[in-house]
Amino acid sequence: MKTELDPATYLPCQRESLYLLLYSIILYSEEIEKRCEVVLSAFVQKRCRKLPDFVLRALRTWTLLIEEHGIRAMRRIPGYHDEPLKGVRTGQRSSRLGRAYRVIYEQEESGENVVILVVEVNKHEY
């Protein structure tokens, strides 16, 4: 018998809300000082048509988490493995969306808002 908080008993959209609720309980020790907005580049919007459903759900959850709780809250979740990139991609950051997929983004501050520009979602090669 499955318990009430088992994510498998929820519909996909309900699961995302449940995960956000759990993340917010864990992370809500600090308030957001700046409003965050996530913007997908044209390349990413086009590529989203070819991505698997679980990656699109993970990207949607990642986006909602940032817009609801801020970029710092997302960086504190160890499962995302958020890290700055080096070399040609200096100034960009990477977060895991799953075991193989990564989201690559840039952070731009404009006044009171923080704009997160998603540059690429790709399958990471090990």
Secondary structure, 3 states (H helix, E strand, C coil): CCCCCCHHHCCHHHHHHHHHHHHHHHHCCCCCCCEEEEEECHHHHHHHHHCCHHHHHHHHHHHHHHHHHCHHHHHHCHHHCCEECCHHHCCCEEEECCCCEEEEEEEEEECCEEEEEEEEEEECCC
